[in-house]
Amino acid sequence: MAAQIKTRERIIQASLELFNSQGERSVTTNHIAAHLGISPGNLYYHFRNKQAIIAELFAEYESHVDTFLRVPEVRALTIDDKTFYLEALLAAMWRFRFMHRDLEHLLEADPALAAQYRSFSQRCLSHATAIYQGFVAAGILRMNAAQIEALTLNSWIIMTSWVRFLCTTRGDPGDLNEDLLRRGIYQVLALEGGYLAPEADDAVQALYAKLYVPLEQIIPPSADAIS
């Protein structure tokens, strides 16, 4: 049993590595088996197809996000919490970046995963709304209910589309790094600028400096533009 569990985990980790580096659509179960040095039959013993591997990876991603995207139960939110949320989101985006890049295809290929993702999205939006409400209650942000709703939705749109934006503008799915994703987190933080309480400005400016990545690193100038 221990060997079976070890092989199953190796399959999951290898799949994540290959999906992230090459794109999910470019990777087959045969590629995964060859990468691990096991037979396709051994892989199928643990997972009946690639969709089953993706479903397990999504469940891992979903569980991970659920652990941190929530309001503390016994205290008010602080600026340190803003740093925590942003860094946790960056880490999750980087570790599971293939899901953000290939999301539309993944959901079209698996109706059950699509239903699970819709539930996950609704839960994330609900938790994010509560977090923004917590920052308002703590005097860090100044927003009304309509502004909280709009900010939550706009932040979600950026978070879920940023990796695809990078891939379409840079042209190489493998040409991603954490700095490029960090700029996506910066974009979310920038949305909050107009709602920031003056007393929180210094701390948030430090976050801006930490997360900022120059635009020319995000969208390199084309050869035509250079010439």
Kinemage of the C-alpha trace (Angstrom):
@kinemage 1
@onewidth
@group {chain A} dominant
@subgroup {mainchain}
@vectorlist {calphas} color= white
{ca met a 1} P 0.000 0.000 0.000
{ca ala a 2} L 2.808 2.429 0.853
{ca ala a 3} L 4.354 1.890 -2.589
{ca gln a 4} L 0.978 2.536 -4.245
{ca ile a 5} L 0.508 5.769 -2.356
{ca lys a 6} L 4.040 6.854 -3.245
{ca thr a 7} L 3.504 6.148 -6.950
{ca arg a 8} L 0.165 7.959 -6.926
{ca glu a 9} L 1.753 11.036 -5.385
{ca arg a 10} L 4.628 10.895 -7.860
{ca ile a 11} L 2.103 10.871 -10.707
{ca ile a 12} L 0.340 13.913 -9.280
{ca gln a 13} L 3.561 15.871 -8.797
{ca ala a 14} L 4.972 14.942 -12.210
{ca ser a 15} L 1.695 15.877 -13.895
{ca leu a 16} L 1.680 19.257 -12.191
{ca glu a 17} L 5.271 19.877 -13.256
{ca leu a 18} L 4.600 18.933 -16.880
{ca phe a 19} L 1.273 20.767 -17.098
{ca asn a 20} L 2.920 23.914 -15.723
{ca ser a 21} L 5.950 23.795 -18.028
{ca gln a 22} L 4.349 22.556 -21.254
{ca gly a 23} L 0.633 23.286 -20.945
{ca glu a 24} L -2.002 20.688 -20.123
{ca arg a 25} L -3.063 20.166 -23.741
{ca ser a 26} L 0.497 19.269 -24.777
{ca val a 27} L 0.872 16.548 -22.135
{ca thr a 28} L -0.609 13.047 -22.421
{ca thr a 29} L -0.703 10.223 -19.901
{ca asn a 30} L 2.029 8.544 -21.945
{ca his a 31} L 4.207 11.622 -21.491
{ca ile a 32} L 3.616 11.511 -17.747
{ca ala a 33} L 4.404 7.793 -17.544
{ca ala a 34} L 7.591 8.240 -19.592
{ca his a 35} L 8.658 11.182 -17.441
{ca leu a 36} L 8.331 8.965 -14.355
{ca gly a 37} L 9.834 5.897 -15.961
{ca ile a 38} L 6.727 3.783 -15.343
{ca ser a 39} L 4.446 1.940 -17.732
{ca pro a 40} L 1.171 3.513 -18.935
{ca gly a 41} L -0.592 0.566 -17.310
{ca asn a 42} L 0.932 1.449 -13.956
{ca leu a 43} L -0.345 5.006 -14.342
{ca tyr a 44} L -3.830 3.787 -15.298
{ca tyr a 45} L -3.868 1.620 -12.188
{ca his a 46} L -3.929 4.845 -10.166
{ca phe a 47} L -5.780 7.185 -12.552
{ca arg a 48} L -8.177 6.058 -15.271
{ca asn a 49} L -7.354 9.051 -17.504
{ca lys a 50} L -5.827 12.525 -17.580
{ca gln a 51} L -9.085 14.133 -16.444
{ca ala a 52} L -8.868 12.171 -13.186
{ca ile a 53} L -5.381 13.574 -12.563
{ca ile a 54} L -6.581 17.102 -13.295
{ca ala a 55} L -9.562 16.629 -10.965
{ca glu a 56} L -7.243 15.638 -8.126
{ca leu a 57} L -4.948 18.576 -8.785
{ca phe a 58} L -7.924 20.935 -8.782
{ca ala a 59} L -9.141 19.459 -5.485
{ca glu a 60} L -5.687 20.129 -4.030
{ca tyr a 61} L -5.739 23.698 -5.359
{ca glu a 62} L -9.275 24.280 -4.075
{ca ser a 63} L -8.429 22.958 -0.615
{ca his a 64} L -5.294 25.095 -0.461
{ca val a 65} L -7.125 28.322 -1.344
{ca asp a 66} L -9.889 27.515 1.132
{ca thr a 67} L -7.324 27.345 3.949
{ca phe a 68} L -6.187 30.958 3.614
{ca leu a 69} L -8.959 32.908 1.854
{ca arg a 70} L -11.006 33.594 4.952
{ca val a 71} L -11.406 36.222 7.667
{ca pro a 72} L -9.756 35.539 11.056
{ca glu a 73} L -12.396 34.480 13.543
{ca val a 74} L -11.185 36.176 16.721
{ca arg a 75} L -9.527 39.441 15.690
{ca ala a 76} L -9.741 42.399 13.335
{ca leu a 77} L -7.826 42.457 10.064
{ca thr a 78} L -4.518 44.333 9.825
{ca ile a 79} L -2.150 45.504 7.088
{ca asp a 80} L -0.113 42.363 7.787
{ca asp a 81} L -3.139 40.340 6.693
{ca lys a 82} L -3.139 42.169 3.361
{ca thr a 83} L 0.466 41.074 2.846
{ca phe a 84} L -0.454 37.533 3.839
{ca tyr a 85} L -3.395 37.300 1.423
{ca leu a 86} L -1.447 38.717 -1.499
{ca glu a 87} L 1.571 36.481 -0.957
{ca ala a 88} L -0.620 33.408 -0.470
{ca leu a 89} L -2.484 34.173 -3.703
{ca leu a 90} L 0.807 34.611 -5.541
{ca ala a 91} L 2.100 31.263 -4.273
{ca ala a 92} L -1.125 29.486 -5.266
{ca met a 93} L -1.139 31.066 -8.741
{ca trp a 94} L 2.456 30.008 -9.299
{ca arg a 95} L 2.115 26.438 -8.027
{ca phe a 96} L -1.053 25.750 -10.058
{ca arg a 97} L -0.448 28.116 -12.947
{ca phe a 98} L -1.543 25.647 -15.626
{ca met a 99} L -5.100 25.839 -14.256
{ca his a 100} L -5.232 29.571 -14.803
{ca arg a 101} L -3.655 29.288 -18.240
{ca asp a 102} L -5.792 26.412 -19.542
{ca leu a 103} L -8.929 27.015 -17.492
{ca glu a 104} L -11.451 27.414 -20.311
{ca his a 105} L -10.288 24.219 -22.023
{ca leu a 106} L -10.234 22.266 -18.747
{ca leu a 107} L -13.807 23.221 -17.911
{ca glu a 108} L -15.098 22.533 -21.405
{ca ala a 109} L -13.532 19.049 -21.321
{ca asp a 110} L -15.013 18.039 -17.955
{ca pro a 111} L -18.575 19.077 -16.978
{ca ala a 112} L -18.106 17.769 -13.428
{ca leu a 113} L -15.006 19.907 -12.993
{ca ala a 114} L -16.881 22.885 -14.440
{ca ala a 115} L -19.627 22.485 -11.841
{ca gln a 116} L -17.044 22.176 -9.080
{ca tyr a 117} L -15.252 25.269 -10.330
{ca arg a 118} L -18.465 27.314 -10.336
{ca ser a 119} L -19.051 26.377 -6.713
{ca phe a 120} L -15.443 27.217 -5.883
{ca ser a 121} L -15.737 30.594 -7.630
{ca gln a 122} L -18.869 31.514 -5.709
{ca arg a 123} L -17.196 30.552 -2.448
{ca cys a 124} L -14.079 32.572 -3.263
{ca leu a 125} L -16.134 35.641 -4.136
{ca ser a 126} L -18.066 35.301 -0.887
{ca his a 127} L -14.881 34.985 1.176
{ca ala a 128} L -13.194 37.844 -0.683
{ca thr a 129} L -16.214 40.059 -0.042
{ca ala a 130} L -15.999 39.265 3.672
{ca ile a 131} L -12.280 40.058 3.655
{ca tyr a 132} L -12.843 43.455 2.035
{ca gln a 133} L -15.622 44.110 4.541
{ca gly a 134} L -13.119 43.250 7.261
{ca phe a 135} L -10.603 45.749 5.917
{ca val a 136} L -13.337 48.407 5.886
{ca ala a 137} L -14.321 47.557 9.464
{ca ala a 138} L -10.650 47.818 10.495
{ca gly a 139} L -10.383 51.310 8.955
{ca ile a 140} L -7.857 50.251 6.305
{ca leu a 141} L -10.196 50.716 3.342
{ca arg a 142} L -13.131 53.105 2.926
{ca met a 143} L -15.843 51.644 0.694
{ca asn a 144} L -19.587 51.186 0.584
{ca ala a 145} L -21.301 47.904 -0.219
{ca ala a 146} L -21.520 48.559 -3.967
{ca gln a 147} L -17.828 49.439 -4.136
{ca ile a 148} L -16.893 46.291 -2.209
{ca glu a 149} L -18.913 44.211 -4.641
{ca ala a 150} L -17.275 45.818 -7.684
{ca leu a 151} L -13.770 45.580 -6.230
{ca thr a 152} L -14.253 41.919 -5.350
{ca leu a 153} L -15.427 41.064 -8.845
{ca asn a 154} L -12.684 43.078 -10.579
{ca ser a 155} L -10.020 41.474 -8.393
{ca trp a 156} L -11.348 38.005 -9.229
{ca ile a 157} L -11.278 38.780 -12.949
{ca ile a 158} L -7.642 39.859 -12.748
{ca met a 159} L -6.617 36.879 -10.625
{ca thr a 160} L -8.233 34.300 -12.876
{ca ser a 161} L -7.147 35.803 -16.211
{ca trp a 162} L -3.663 37.127 -15.490
{ca val a 163} L -1.745 33.981 -16.493
{ca arg a 164} L -3.667 33.740 -19.766
{ca phe a 165} L -2.940 37.422 -20.405
{ca leu a 166} L 0.776 36.772 -19.939
{ca cys a 167} L 0.741 33.780 -22.274
{ca thr a 168} L -1.110 35.628 -25.035
{ca thr a 169} L 1.094 38.713 -24.851
{ca arg a 170} L 4.400 36.843 -24.478
{ca gly a 171} L 3.615 33.907 -26.784
{ca asp a 172} L 5.409 31.203 -24.777
{ca pro a 173} L 3.512 29.239 -22.086
{ca gly a 174} L 6.833 28.161 -20.587
{ca asp a 175} L 8.078 31.745 -20.315
{ca leu a 176} L 6.547 32.435 -16.934
{ca asn a 177} L 8.153 33.256 -13.617
{ca glu a 178} L 7.049 34.465 -10.224
{ca asp a 179} L 7.929 38.087 -11.013
{ca leu a 180} L 5.460 38.087 -13.900
{ca leu a 181} L 2.744 36.709 -11.631
{ca arg a 182} L 3.699 39.183 -8.921
{ca arg a 183} L 2.691 42.023 -11.230
{ca gly a 184} L -0.790 40.468 -11.384
{ca ile a 185} L -1.018 40.690 -7.602
{ca tyr a 186} L 0.176 44.284 -7.845
{ca gln a 187} L -2.694 45.006 -10.250
{ca val a 188} L -5.166 43.764 -7.640
{ca leu a 189} L -3.576 45.963 -4.984
{ca ala a 190} L -3.664 48.940 -7.366
{ca leu a 191} L -7.439 48.596 -7.657
{ca glu a 192} L -7.716 49.407 -3.954
{ca gly a 193} L -5.708 52.634 -4.149
{ca gly a 194} L -8.673 54.974 -4.366
{ca tyr a 195} L -10.263 53.440 -1.281
{ca leu a 196} L -7.221 53.409 0.994
{ca ala a 197} L -7.501 55.171 4.367
{ca pro a 198} L -4.726 57.796 4.778
{ca glu a 199} L -3.399 56.183 7.948
{ca ala a 200} L -2.713 52.955 6.055
{ca asp a 201} L -0.951 54.632 3.147
{ca asp a 202} L 2.678 54.194 4.271
{ca ala a 203} L 2.316 50.458 4.898
{ca val a 204} L 0.532 49.877 1.602
{ca gln a 205} L 3.108 51.925 -0.317
{ca ala a 206} L 5.715 49.473 0.966
{ca leu a 207} L 3.606 46.668 -0.485
{ca tyr a 208} L 3.384 48.489 -3.815
{ca ala a 209} L 7.181 48.687 -3.929
{ca lys a 210} L 7.528 45.006 -3.074
{ca leu a 211} L 5.109 43.802 -5.729
{ca tyr a 212} L 5.811 46.206 -8.588
{ca val a 213} L 7.349 44.746 -11.752
{ca pro a 214} L 8.094 47.161 -14.656
{ca leu a 215} L 5.714 46.909 -17.589
{ca glu a 216} L 8.522 46.282 -20.080
{ca gln a 217} L 9.241 43.015 -18.260
{ca ile a 218} L 5.609 41.992 -18.627
{ca ile a 219} L 5.230 42.938 -22.296
{ca pro a 220} L 8.664 43.001 -23.958
{ca pro a 221} L 8.915 45.349 -26.944
{ca ser a 222} L 8.497 43.610 -30.285
{ca ala a 223} L 11.273 43.470 -32.868
{ca asp a 224} L 9.245 45.805 -35.090
{ca ala a 225} L 8.911 48.318 -32.276
{ca ile a 226} L 12.658 48.178 -31.580
{ca ser a 227} L 13.574 48.686 -35.228
